């Protein structure tokens, strides 16, 4: 669609005058075609009379919202327009505006359609669309505002204000020049006045692009004739207009009162602060900048009467005094005078209007103040005029010298120095140390030389950023000539900064100035000059990336192997080479490599230079180091370099770095402290490019069946990650689907029953890894496909595997599906064998709590009567599992007497249910159902268990684990000696858990989250036991193992019916939990 354009006409109930209130400039500016003249008054039989019945048209006709109607161009657009004008004319009042927008696919069609009048075409107005540009459009925009004084005023402010005006500042301006305007409609006005030329950014009105600003400035300052505003706003006129407005604004009583209030508030603040700029009105801008605009305007014209600035009235109304005070407040505290000026003379004389301001001069102090202000503007003529008028104080002269230097006009500064030297022979040049630092920093070397010749000190320390010594300032500004001047006037080149023990060479290296480093070297300063507590110069240059400084320091013989801030150079520490690589400063690194005695294997904080280069993916530096003879297999106190390359989280250049290391003979079978090879690391889930990385390593001959210290091979990791493609690649490369540390040890004569406990999760065979969820749950689709791949590859389903499940059948019972169990059984999987802790697949299926899995294990022969090594039956595991149907079926299988059968710690199934159901301490809706089901089956609520000398009951276990509702149920049942119907009706209510202490490690026996203290085997670091299972650790783990405890007992407050609940602390229920107990949900037990 082309850009829309507009026709505005007026109409009445009889006809439409085609030329009424229509400007040809409006047509040109909006790209409108010639007007459509209404040739006749159409009636109901008009060919486009159907329009009045069109739904969209009727909606617009009735509501006029939006008040614009869009028509698409066509062959009969004129006829359609005639009827619409007629239809609208029937309801339009006289003088009502009608706006119709026509849209066209191409502007070109307007010049080709023969039904449009041929007198004027869009092409005639604009030329071809390719010729439309800012240069042609902006003059037309300016024509639109040529008669609008408010728009013209806004344009002047937007173009010439010191900073972009805010919408609130513009609203203040417009409110003073026209009818009241709120800031809320400023944006609308700007879009109407300056469409496409300005934008609103964080409340500021800015010209969109420098090109638009350039065209506007050119058009307004030069009489080009393109627009009626051409040449009507030159810079002096604009600045004069803004200056006059600011003075008039500051003279209003309201603003005077506000400025006086600002000054009174500021006087009470100690220490002085930088005042926050308020840009919601014009007070801040007018106070700060009206003098700036006055300087840039034509002084004579502005001050010479109407419509000029009436400074006398400004003074007499008190506005000048209020402005002087506010200006003092808004100035920076470090730059402001001790007190505000008392007259206008210093401010006006300081900008070159001394003659005009003479009437307000009150004495010598005003002249001295004017001299200081003049120096901030660098007005040489005013300096010559004001300096000899009075006898200035030393303080005024010092301030004038400092501010003249700040202006950076060296000629004006030198002239002021000359005049003071000639007119004030007693001036204390020897104490003007700040001037020397100032000249050194600002690279005003002629002034620096003159100041030193007059006796200003070159060595004393001055206050101020960044370092305080003149030569430091010269170094920071790369002022070599200034540094030479200072050295020639007695500055000690071996000076050491007492604050940080840095030498001048270190400062030069920090700022990267090779010329000053050479200059200092010519003065006898060594490149390694440094205190033991500070870094060397070449180290500083490497950190900052100043490679030119590094090159010079290497040439001067700097020690490139000297480690920083350490007396023991054999200890791993930062060196120039490791620092340069760690900061990715490639040029610095290559400059260091050119040094004859560089130690390429120097050990840094995190490894050798090559290891740093690998970590940051600096392939070129890796190649440079290897080409220089670095051993890719040297890795003291760090993982092998090939493993570092494989495990980088940043994928950039990872594959290329691996290939480079392998090409340089890096060992692909080198292992880290855990026995992991590069190939095994490449299979881990943290690797973003596992397939390509593994392919490179396999192509180089990496051992695909290597086992680490935990018994994992690459295939284990790939399977546990659920990476189907990786599993296939490894099997194709020769990975054994039956790789099993238990089988290896058994073949070597080991005892399967002993070694079974030594293998950490997932351990065992690759097939068991598929059901371990070691890294994350494997998606079912991936698990199905991997299972088929392994079985087709000949995976053995019957061998004992790993510490936690013992067999693949048990692992599938815990994490597999019904289909997995049937498929494994058809391939010979054993679902009757127990693991090293005596747990059978049926026990694990009961714990899992899925009836289909439980039935599947039973169907393939899972023994129902088996007890594990802690004495737990399938009923006990089902009670923990939390599935009522499984619990009910387990009781039917082995008899209801198992309900009160204790394990070797005295825990009956009711104990396990009271502790929590499932595999987590998170609350479960099934817990109360299980407890009530056990009670109805005759569970003994008075059963007792002794753990670590403390006596527990089911009720106290629920209290210990902070299951308050369960504890209430048990207490109420105990009191009634039978299951209360009111309790049974609340079986589905969720128990609350508050303030529990939970550890997230995997539990070795009960597979339940630890609550309170947790015990970890110091041999099998992932084998953990809770407080209950730890009491039978010798039943579940090799005897004699050392366990380490961590965590703490939960803090509880409740007085139970048992008194002592196995903890020295009292426990107290919160009555706010009673809403749980009063639930109306029904029990859904079997």
N, C-alpha and C positions, 0 to 999 in steps of 0.2 A: 504494500500500500504506500502511496506517496504521502507527504506531510499534509495534514488537513489545513484548510484555510476558510476564511469566514466572510460572509456577506451580511451586513446589518442594514435593514431598511425599516421604514415605518409604514403602517397601513391603517386603514379604517374599514368600515363596513361596506364600502362601495368599490374602492379600487386601491391600487398600490402605486405610489409614485416612485418610478425607478431611480430617480436621482436625489431623493430627499435625504438630507443629513449624511451624505456619502462623500468622503474625501478620496481623491485619486491617490493621495499618499497612503491612506489606509489600505486601499486595494493593493498597492505595490508592496507595502510592508507585510501584508498577510498573504501574498502570492495569490490573490483572488483573480478570477477571470473577469471579463467585462460584465456589467449588469445585464440581467435578463429583463428585457422590456416586456411588459404584459400587453400583448397585442389585442386581446379580446377577453371578455369576462366569460370564462367557461361555466357551463352549467352541469346539471346532473348527468347529462349524456356525454360528458367529456370522456375520452378513452382511458383516462386515469382516475375516473371517479371511484373506482374500486378501492383506492387508497384510503378513503374515509372509513371503510369497513375493516381495514387491516388492524389486527389486534395490537401490534407493536405501536402503530401510529395512533390508534385510539387511546392507548395508555399514555403516550406522550402528550397527545392533544388535551386530555382531561387533566393531567397533573402538571405538565410543563416541568417535569423533574427527570432528568436534568433539563435545563432550558435550552438545550442544543439538540438539533435534529440532524442526523448524518445520512446523506444519500450517496449511493455509489454511482459512479458515472456509467452512462450507457447511451445508446443511440438516441433515445427519446427523453434525455434528461431535461431538455427545455420544456417539453410538454408536461412532464411530471411536475416540474417546478411551478409552472403556471397554475396547475390545479391546486397544489399545496398552498400557494400564495392566496388563491381564491378562497380555499377552505378556511385558512387561518383568518383571512380578512373578515369573515362573517362574525368572528367572535372577538377580534382585537379592538381594543379601545384606541382612540386617537392618541398618537404619541407613544404607544407601546412598542418596545423593541422586539424584533423577531430575529433570531440567529439561526441560520441553517449552515451546516458544514457539509461540503462536498468532498469526497475522497476519490482519488484516482490512482490507478495502478502505475501510471507514468505521467509526469507532467507533459510529456511530448504529445500525448493524445489530445490535449487541449488545442494544440496548433494544427491538428490534422482533422478534427471533427468539423465537417462543413456546416453542422447545425449551430455551431457557436458563431456569434457575430464576428466578422472578419476585421473590424476596425482595430481592436487591441487583443493581443494574445499574451499568455504568460511568458512565452519565449521572447516576445517583444519587450516585456518588462524586465526580465531577469537574464535573458539569454538562455543558452542551453544549460541544463542542470549541472553540467560539469564546471560551468563558470561561476556558479554560486559559491561565495567564500565570505569569510569574515570582513574582508575589505569592502564588499558590496552590501553586506547586511547591516553592519554596525552603523554606517551613516543613516540608514533608514530608521534604526532604533532611536538614534539621537534626534531625528526629525520628530518622532512621536512625542518626545519630552521637551521640545524646544520652547513650548509655551507654558510649561509646568515648572514654576519656580521651586516647588518642593522637590521634584525629581532632580532638577538641576543642582540644588543644594546637596542632596544625598550623593549625587555623582561626584561633586567636588570633595566631599569628605572621604568617600571610598577611595578616590585616587590619591589624595594628598595628605591624609592623616598619617601621623607617625606610626601608628599601629592600626590594624584593621578595627573599625568601629564595631561595637556590639549593637544588637537590635535595640537594647535599652538606651544606649547612647544616642542612636539615631532617632528613637522615639522622643527623647528629650529635645533634640535639635528641631524636629518637626513640630513639636508642641509649642515651640517658641516662635516659629515662623508661619504657622498656619493653624487650622482648626485642630483640636486635640486628636492625637493618634496614639493608640496603645501599641506596645511592643508585639502583641499577639498578631496584629495585622501587618506588621512591617514586612514579613516574608511575602505576603500576598502583593503588597505594593511593589516590592522589588521585582517580583515575577512579571508584574504589569509594566513597570518602567524600564527595567533592564533585563529582559528575558534572555536567558542563556549566557549572560555575561558575568553574573555574580553568583556565588553560592554561599550557603550558610554552614559554617564549620564551628561547632561548639559555641554557638551564639555569636560568632564574629562574621561579618559580611566581608567577603574577599573576592577580588577579581579572579575568575576561574583559571586563567593561564597567563603567563607573561606576554604571549602574543596578543591577547585581547587588550591588555594594559597598554602595550606599545601602540596599537592602532588607535585606542581612545585618546592617548596623550597626543599623538600626532594630529589627529583630526581636530582636537579641541585647541591646540596651540597654533596650528597653521591654517591659513585661510584657503583651504583646498576647494571650497565650493561644493563639496559632495553633500553636505548637510547644512541646515540653517544654524547649527551650533559651531560650525567650523571657525576656529580662531577666537572663540568667545571666552575661553577659560585658560589663560596662560598661567604658569606657576605662580608668578608674583601676585596676580589677582586672586588666585585660589587661596594662597597662604594669608593674604591680607584679609580676605573674607572670613577665614576660619579664626584668625587672631581677633578680629573685631567681635565675632560672635562669642568667643571665649571670654573676652573682657566684659561684654554686656552681661553674659551669664553669671560671671563671678560677682558682678555688681548688684545682683538681685538680693533683697534683704534675707530671703530664705537661705540662699547659698552662703551669705556672709555669716549668718547664725550657725549654720552647719560647720563651716570651717573653723569658727571660733571654738565650737564644742570639740572638734577634733584636736585642736591644739591643747585645750584644757585637759582633755583625757590623756594625751601623750605626755604631758608634763609630770603626771603622777606615776609613770611607769619607769622603774629603775631595775636593771639597766635598760637603756633604750633598745627598742626592737625595730625590725624592719616591718613597716606598716603594710598590712594586706590591702591589695588594690581592690577597690569597690568599683565595678564596672556596670552597675545597674543604673547609674546616672552619669552626668558629664563632669562631676566635680573633680574626680581624679585626673581625667584627661586635661581639662582646662587648667588646673593648677600646675600640672607638670609641663605642659607643652605650648602654652600660648606664646611664651617668649620665643620658642623655636620658630613658630610660624611668623612672628613679627620680624625676626632676623631675615627670613627668606622672602619677606614681602618688600615692597618699595616703601622704605621708612618715611620719606618725605611725603608721599601720597597718603599713607595710612595715618600719619600723625598730624596732617595739615588741615584738619577740620572735616566737615561733613562730606561724605558719610564716614569720616575717619574715626579713629579711636580717641575718645575724650579721656586722656589720662588724668587730667585735673579732677574731673568728676570721680574717676576711679579712686583717686587719692582721698578726696574730701569726704566721700561717703563711708569711708572706713573699709572699703573693699580691698584696697591695697594692703593695709595692715593685716587683714584676715588672710589674704593670699600669701603674704610673706611668712606668716606663722605656719600656714598649712604646707607651704612649699618646704619649709624646714622640717616638718614632721615627716613628709613623704620622701625626703632625701635619705640616702643610706647612712646609718649611724656612724660608720667609720669615716665618712666624707663630709658630714655636716659640721657647721661651725658650732661653737659653744652655745650661742644664742642666735635667734633669727635676726635678719637685718631689720633695722627700725625705719628705713626709708627706701624709696624706690631707686635711689641713685645707684647703689652698687649693682643692682640687677640690670638696669638700663645702660649704665656706663660700661658694664662688662660686656655688652653685646655691641658696643660701638655707638651708642646714643648718648654720649656724655653731655653734649651741648643741650639736647632736648631735656635731659634729666637734671640739669644744673640747678633748677629751682628747688629741687628736693635734697640737695647736698647739705648735710648738717654739720660737717666738720672733717677733720683729718681722718677720723676712723672710717668715714664713708668712702673716702678716696682710697685708703688702703684696702678696704673690702672690695672696692671696684677693681683695683689692680689684681687681686686674687681671682676674681671672677673672670677678668679679661684674660688671664693666663690659661684658664680652662678652655677658652675659645681660640687661643693662639693668634690674637689680633696684634700684630707687631706695631701698627700705628698707634693703637690705644695704649700699648705698653709704654712706648716712647712719650706719650702725652701724659700719662698718669704718674709714672715713676718720679719725675722731678717736681711734681706739684707740692708734695709735702714730705716731711721727714718720716719715713715709714719705720715701724718697729722691726727689730730683728725677727720676731715671730711672723710678722706679715710677709717679710721678704723670704723667709724659709718656706712658708706655705706657697707663696707665688712661684718659687723655684721648683717645688715638687709638682705643682699642678701644670706648670709650663712643660715639664718633662713628660707628664702623662699625656698631654696633647700630641706628643711625638712630632712637633714641628721643630726640627733641630735648629733652623735659622733663628726662629723666635727665641728659643731657649738660649742659644749662644748670645744673642743680643741682650737678653735679660741678664745673663751672667756678666757680660761686659759692662752694662750700665750699673749694676750693683757693685762690681769691682772698682769702677771709677768713682762712683758717687758715695760709696760706703766703705772707705778703706779699713774700718774696724770690723767689718763683717767676719764672723767666726767660721772661715772656710774649713778649718781643721776638724770641726765637729760635724760636718755635713756628710757623714758616712752613707746615709740613705741615698743621697744623690748619685754616688758612685755605683751603688748596686742598681739603681734605677737606670742609669745610662748603660750599664753592662747588659742588663736584661733587655732593654729596648733597642739595643744595637745602635746607639747614638754615639759612635766612637769619637767623633770630633769633640762633642761635649764632654765625653769621658776624659779625653786627653787634657782638655782645658781645665776641668775640675781637679784632676790630679796635679796639674802644674800650679794651680792656686793653693794646693796644700790639702785637698780633701783626702782622707785616709783610704788606702786600698786594702788594708788587711783587717781592720776591726769588723767584728761580726755585727750585722744589723738584724733587726727583727723583721718578720714578714715571710711569706712563702716564697719559694719552697724550702731553701736551705739556709740562707742568711749571710753568706759570704759573697762578695762581688764576683769572684772567679766562678763560684757555683752558678750564679745567674748567667754569666757569659757562656758557661758550658751548656746550660739548659737551652739557651737561645742559639746555640751553634755559632757563637760569636768568636771566631778564632782570632780576628784582629783585636777585638777587645781583650781577649785572654792574653795575647802578646803584650798589649799595652800594660795590663795589670802586672804581668811578670816582670816587665822592664822597670816598673815602679815599685819593685820590692816584695811582691806577693811570693810567699814560700811555696814552691811547686810540690813540696813533700808534706804539705799541710794535711792533717788527719782530722776529720770532723769528730769532736769529742762525744757527740751524741750517739753515733752508730759505728764509729771507728772506720768509716769509709775514707779512702784516699781520693784525690782528684781524678786518678785514672779510673777508679770504679764509677765515679759519677759520669765521666766521659763515656765509658762503656755502656752505662745505663741509658744514656741519651743517644748513643750510637753515633758519636762524632769521631771518625778516624783521624781527622786533621788535628784535633786537640790532643788526641792520644799521642800522635807523633810529636807534637809540640812539647808535651810534658816529657816524653822520652828524651828529647833533645836537651831538656833541663836536668837530666840525670835521674828521672823517676822510673823505676823498674816496673815491668808489666805485671809482676806478681805481688807488688806491694799491697799487703793486706794484713789485718789483724786476724788471729786464729778464729775469733768469734764471728768474723764477717766473710762473705763469699768473695772469691777472687774476681778480678775484673772480667776475665774471659768467661767465667761462669755466669756473671750478671749479663753480659752481652748475649750469651746463648739463650738465657731465659727470655730476654726481651726480643730476641729475633734480630738483633743488629749485626748482620753477617759481615758488613764492611768493617765494623770494629773487630769482629773475630778474626778476619783476614789480617788486619794490621797487627793484632796481638800475637797471632801465630808467627808472623814475620819477625816480630820483635823478640821471639823466643819465650813466650808465656808457657808455663807448665800446663799442658792440656790434660794431664792425668791427675792433677791435684784435686782431691775431694774437698768438699766444702764443710766447714764447721766441725771438723773432727781431727784429733791428733793421731788417731789410729788409722792410717791409710789402708790397712788390710781389711778393715771393717766395711761392710756394704754401706755405701753412702752416695749422695748425689755428686756426680762429676760433670764437667762441661758437656761431654758427649751424651750421657744419659739424659741430662736436662734438655739439650737441644732436640733430641729425638722425642722425648716425652711432650715437649711443647710443639711438636710437628714443624720445627724450624729447619726445613730441608737445606737451605743455603748455608746456615750455620754448621749443620752436620757435615756437609761436603767440605766446608772450609777447614773443619777440624781434621777430616780424613787426610788432608794434604800435609799435616804435620808429620815429621819424620819419625817421631817416637811415640805416636799415639797408641795406647793400649786398647785394642779392639774388643778385648774380653773383660774389661774392667767391670766389676760387679757393683751394680747400683742397689737401691733400696728394694726394687722389685725384679731384679734380674740383670742380664747383660744387655749391652746396646742392641743386639739383634733381637732379644726378646721384647724390648720396648718397640722396636720398629715393627715387629710382627703384631703386637697388641694394637698398634695404631694403623695397621694396614698400609704402611709406607713401603710399597713394593720396591720403588727405586732405591731407597736406603738399604733395604734387605739385600738387594742385588749388589749394591756397592760394598756392603760389609762382607758378603760371601765371596765376592770377587777379590776382596782384599785379604782373604785367607781365614776368615772366621770359621770356626768349627761348628757346624749345625747341630752337633750332638753334645755340645758343652752347655750344661744348664745347672750350675751350682745353686742349691737352695731354691729351686723352682721346678715346675713341671717341665718335661721335655718340650723343646721348641715346637715340634710338630704337633703336639697336643695343644699348645697355646694357639697355634694357627687354626686348628680344627675347632676349638671351643670359643673363638672370638664371637661376641654377640653381633658385632658390626659385619655385615656380609661383604662389604666392599673389599675387593682384592683378596678375599679369603682363599678361593680356589687357586688363584694365581700364586699366592704365597705358598700354599701346600705343594703345588707342582714344583716351585722353585726349590723348596727345601729337599724334596725327594730327588730332584735332579742333582743337588749338591751332596747327595749321599746321606741324608738324614735317615736314621733307623726308624722303620715303620713298626718295629716290635718293641720299641722303648716304652716303658711303663711309668706311671706316676706312683705316688705312695700307696694308692689303693689297688694297684695292679691293672689299671685301665690302660689299654693301648689307644692309639689315635683312632683306629677303626671302631672300637667300642664307644669312644667319646662321640664319634660322628653319628652314632645311632641314637644318641640321647635326645629327648624332646626339645631341649634348648637349642638344638642346631637348626638354623633356618634353611639350610641347603643340604639335607641329609643324603638325598639320592646322588647328587653330583659329587659331594665329598666322598661318599662311600665308593662310588665308581672309580674315582681317582686312586684311592688307596688300594682297592682290589686290583686295579690294573697294574699297580706297582708290586703286587704279591703279598699284601698284608695277610696275616694269619686270621682266617675267618672263624677259627674254632678256639681262639685263646680265651681262657677263663681268668677272671680277675679274682681278688681275694674273697669276694662274696659268692663266687661260683657262677658269675654271669658271663655269658659270651655275647657277642654282638647280636646274635639271633634272639637271645632272651630280651634284650632291650628293645629291639625292633618290634617284637611281639607284644611286649608290655605296653608299648606306645600305640599299638593298633595300626602300625604303618604297613599296609598290605604290600605296596610296591617294594619297600625295603626288605620285607621278609622274602619275597620272590627273588630279589637280586642276590641276597645272601645264600639262599638255598642253591641257586644256580651256580654260585661261586664255590660251592662245596661245603656249606655250613651243615653240620650234622643235626638232624631233627631230634636225635636221641642224646645229645650232649648233656651229660649229667655228672656232676661231681661225685654223687653217691655211687654211680656205676663205676667211675674211674677208680675211686677209693676201694670199692669192693673187689674190682679186678686186681687191685694191688694187694689184696689180702686184708683189707680193713673190715671192721665190724659195722654192718649197716645200721644196727640199732644204736651204736655209739656215735657214728659220724652224722646221723640224721639231724642231731641237735645243733651241729656246728655251722649249718648252712643258713645264711640269712635270707629273708624274704626278698624276691620270690624264690630264689634258689632252685635247685632241682633241674628238671628238664625244661626245654623251651616250651613244651606243651603246657606245663603248669603255669608258665609266665602269662599265658593267654588269659588265665582266670585270676591273676593276682591283683589286678588294678593297682600295680605298684606306683605308677606315675599319675595316672588318671583313669577313670572308667573308659574301657575300650568300647566304642560304638558297636551295637549289636551286628550291624551289617558287616563291619570290618572283622569282628570276632568270628562270624560265620565263615567268611571267606578264608581267613587265616587258618581256621580249624581244618577246612577242606584241603588247603595247601599242605599243611603239616601231615595230615593223615595220608594224603596221596604221596608224600615224600617218604613215607614209611616210619612215621613217628611211633615210638613204643608207648602204649597207653597203660602198661601194667607196672612199670618200674616205680619203686619208691622215689619220691621227689620232694626234697626241701623240708624246712623246719615247721612250717605252719599248717600244712595240710597233709603231707605224707604221700598222697597219691593224687593223680590227675582227677580221679573220680571224686575225691573229697573236695578238691578245688572247684570242680564244676558244680558240686552240690552247694557250695557257698556262694559262687558268683556266676554260674552258668545258667542255661535255660533248659526247659524240658527237652527241646530238640537236641541240645548238646549232649545231654545225658544219654539219650537213646542212641545217638551216633557214636559216642565213645564206647558204650556197652557193646554195640555191634562190632567195634574194632578191638574188643578184648579188655576194656577198662575194668578194673576191679573195684566194686562198690561195697565190698565187705571188709577190706583191710583197714585197720586202725592206724593212726599216725603215732608218732613217738610219745604222745601224751594220752594215747588210748582213745582218742575221739574218732568215731566212725563217720562216714559220709552221712548216715542218717541223723546223727547228733547235729552235724553242721546244718543239715537241711531243716531240722526242727528249730534251730536257732535263727535261721534265715527267715522263717515265718511265712513261706509261700507253699500253700497246700499242694499245688501241682508238682513242685519239685519234690516235696516229701513223698507224695504218692509214686513219683517216678523212681525214686531210690528204693522204695519198698518193692516196686515191681521188678527191679533188676537184682533183688536179693539182699538188700541192706538188712543187717541183723537188728531186730528190734530189742532183744534182751541184753545187748552188750552194755557194760559199764566202762567208763574210762578210768585212767589211773588215779583219779581223785574220787572215784566212787559215784560219779554222776550217771544217771540213766537218761533215756530219751525223754522221759516225763520232765526231768529237771531242766533239760535243754529246751524243751517245748515251753515250759513256764517262762524261761528267759526270753524265748522267741516272741511271745505275745500274741500268737494266733490261737484263738479258742478252739477252732476246728482241729488243728494239729494236736493241741493238748488233749482234747477229748479223744481223738483217735489213738494217741500214745497210751492213754490210760486203758483203753480197750485192748491194746496190743499186749501190754505187760501186766495189767491188773491194777485196780484202783489203790492197792496198798502202796504202790510206788509214790503216791501223793505225800506220804509221811516218811519216805525213805531218805535218811540223811546221807550226805557225802562225808568224806573223811574229816571235814571241819565242823560237821554237825548241821550243815545247811540243808534244809529240805527245799522242795520246789517253791514253797511259800516265801522263803528267804529271798530266793532269786527274783521272784516277781515283785517283792516289796522294794528291792534295790532299783528296779527299772527293767523295762522290756526292750527288746530289739538289740541294736549294736551301738547305742549312743545314750548319753545321759539326757538328751533332749526329751521333753515330756511327750508321752504317747497316749493317745485316746484309749488304747487297748489295755493299759496297765490295770485300771480298776476292774475291767471285765475279767482279766486273768485272776486277780486276787479274789474276787467274789466267786468265780468259778471253782477255784481251789477250796475256798471255805465251804461251799455247798457240797463238795465231794468229800468233806471231812478233814481238811487240812488242820493240823494241830497248831493253834495260835500260840500255845504256851511253850513250844519247842525252844530249846536254848542251844546256843553255840558259843564256844570259847575260842577267841582269837587273841593271841599275844597277851593272855591273862585277863582279857576283858570279856564279859558275858554279853551276848546279843540275843534278842528275840526278833521275830519279824517286825513287830511294831517299832522297836528301837532302830532297826535297820532303815525303815522308812523315814524315821525322824533324822537319823544320821545323814541320809541322802536328801533331806529337806523336802520329801514328798508329804506335804502336810495333810492333804485330803486322804491319802492312803493311810496315814497314821490315825486319822480320825475314824476311818472305816474299821480298822483293826481294833481300836480301843472300844468303839461302840459295839462291835460284834462280840468282843471279849466280855463286855458287861452283860450282854443279852444271852450269851452262850449259844446263839444260833444266828444264822444270817437274817438280819432284819429286812423286812420287805421294803422299808423306806430306803435302806442302803442299796438293796438290789435295784430299785428303780433309778438309781443314780449311776449305774455302771458305766455309762458312756461319757460321763463327765471327765474332762481333761485334768489330771493332777497338776498342781502348780509347783514350780521350782524357783526358788529365790536364793541369791547369794551363794551359788555353788562354786566350788573350785574345780575346774575341769582341765585335764591335761590331754593333748591331742595325739600323743604317740599311740602306735598300734599295740594292742594288748596281745600277748603271746598265747594265753590259754582261754580266758573267757571271751575274748574278742569284744570287750565292752570298754567304753571310754573310762579312763581312770578318774576317780573322784577322791580328792584328798591327796595323800602321799602316793607316789609312783616309784617303782623299783626297776632299775635297768641293769641287765647283765653287762658286765664290763668286758666280756668276750664277744657275745652276740649283741652288738650295740642297739639293735632294733628289737630285741626281745625284752618286753616290759611286762611287769606284773602289777596288779592292783593290790590293795592291802589284804584282800581276802585270799587271792591266789598266791600271794607271797608266803602265806602260812604253809602252803603245800609245794613250795618251789622245788623240793627234791623229787617230787612226783612228776613234775612237768619239764625238768631241765636237769642236766648232769649235776650230780651232787658236788659240793665243794666250790661251785662258782660264786664269785664275788658280785654282789648287787649293790648299786649305788642308789640311794633314795633322794628324791627331790619333791618339792611341793610342801604343803602344810595341811594340817587337819582343819576341816571347816569349823568356823565359829558359829555355834548354835545356841539358842536360848529357848528351852522348853522343859516343862516338868511333866514327864510321862508317868503312866501308871506303874512303870517298872522302877521308877526312881533312877538307878544307875543304868544308863543306856550304852555303856561301853565307851564313854568319854567323860572327862572330868568337868565338862561344861554343862550348864543347864540350858534347856531348849524351851522356847516359848512360841506358841502359835500366834499369828496375827489374825485378829478377828475379821479383818477385811477380806480374808480368803473364804469366809462363810458362804459367799455367793456361789462358789464352786459346789459346795456341799448341798445347796438348796436347788440344784439343777433338776428340771423336770424331765430330762432326757431318759429314755427307757433303756434297760439292759438288753443287749442283743446277744446274750450268751447262747450256747448250743444246749 
